[in-house]
Amino acid sequence: MFLLEQGGRSLARMESLGDPPHDVVLVHPRCEADVEPVHAAQRLVDAGVRRAREGGCARVGLVLEDRLPNTAAFVAAAATAWGFDFDADKVLVRAQSDALRLDRLTAAPPDAAFVPHDPDLVAVFQRVLASS
């Protein structure tokens, strides 16, 4: 987690996924309402890229989520000032809850079981995401 603070007050934050020397992905910066978002986000992104490079990362990615504030400004800055080239625009899941047809779902098979933190399912999702 990268934090931008001033006088003990949190102004902005950004999460990162991965650990150098492996690939690192920086995740949508979030700023307090009274903070200029692009300037604050740039400082967070610069810190994230610097730490990844110092750790030996060859690739640093950036995920910007359209459901979060300031996306358009961040996309514009990322493509110009921040040095990122976007190679994908993905929507993993999006639906309005009233559009879901939950009444049409069939019952789970009698032998179905919920397994929290299922390592096999995690492996499947990792393969799918890596190939998408």
N, C-alpha and C positions, 0 to 999 in steps of 0.2 A: 504494500500500500504506500503510495506516495502522497504526502500531505504538503499543502502550502499554508503556512501559518504566519500571522503577524500579531505581535504582542500577546501571544498565547491564545489567539482566536483562530479557529480553523476557517480558511477562506475557500479552499478547494481540495479535492482528493481524486485519486485515480488508482485503480487496482491494476495489477499486472499478473499474468499467468505464465508459468514456466520459471525456469531457473537457469541462469547462465551456467555452462556454455551452450545449453540447449536453446531452441527458439524461445523467444519471449513475445507475448502479446500484451499490449497496453490496452486497457478497456476504458471506454468513454469517460473522460474527465467530468466531474460534477462540481459545480460552483455554488456558493451561497448567492442569494438573490441580488445582493448589493455589490457584487464583484464583477468586474469586466471579464466575461467568460473566455474570450479568445486569448487574451494576454495571460490569464491564470493557467489556462489549459496548455499554452505553449511552454510555460515554465515547467509544468508537470511532465509533459511529453519530452522536453529536453533532458530532464533529470532521468526519466525512464530509459531513453535511448543511451544516454551516457553510461548509466549503470550496466545496461546490457552489453554495450561495447567493451567496457572495462572488464567485464566477466568473460569476454571471449565469444559472445554471440555473433553468429554470422547473419542471422535474420531477426528483425524486429517487426512485428505486425501491430496493427492498430484496428480495433473494432469500435465502430461508432454506431450507436443504436438510434434508429429514427424515432423511437418512442420516448427518448429522453430529450431534455432541453438543449438548445443550441446546436443541433445536429448539422443544419445547413452551413452555419458559420464554421463549425469544426471541419466539415468536409472540404470547404473552400480553403481553409488554412492548411489542412493536411496535405492537399495537393499542390500547394504553392510554398508556403513558408516552412512547413514542417518536414518536407522531403519525402512524403509517402506517395506511392503509386497504388491506386486501388485496382485490384485484379478481380474482385468479386463483389457482388451486391446480393446478399442472401437473406431470405426470410425463412427461418426455420419453422415457425408455427405462428399463424395469425388467424384468429377467428373471433367474431363477436359472440359472446356467450349465448345470446338468444338465437344465434344461427346454428348452434350445435344441435344435432338431432339425437340427443341422449335417449329419447324414448325409443329409438330404433336400434339401440345396442342390444345384442343378445346377451344372455346370462353367461357368466364364465363357466367353462367346463367343470364338472364336479371334482376333478382331480387337480384343478388349478390351485396354485398357492402363491401368495405374495412373499417375495424374498427381499428384504431390505438390503441395500448395498450389495446386490448380486454381482460378483466379479465377472461372470460370463456375459451379462448384459452390458456391463461397463466396457468390456473388450469389444463387443459388437458396436456400440456407439462410437468408440474411439476409431475403429476401422472405417465406419461410415463417414464420420466427420473428416478423417484424414484423406479420404478419397473424394470428398465433395468439393 
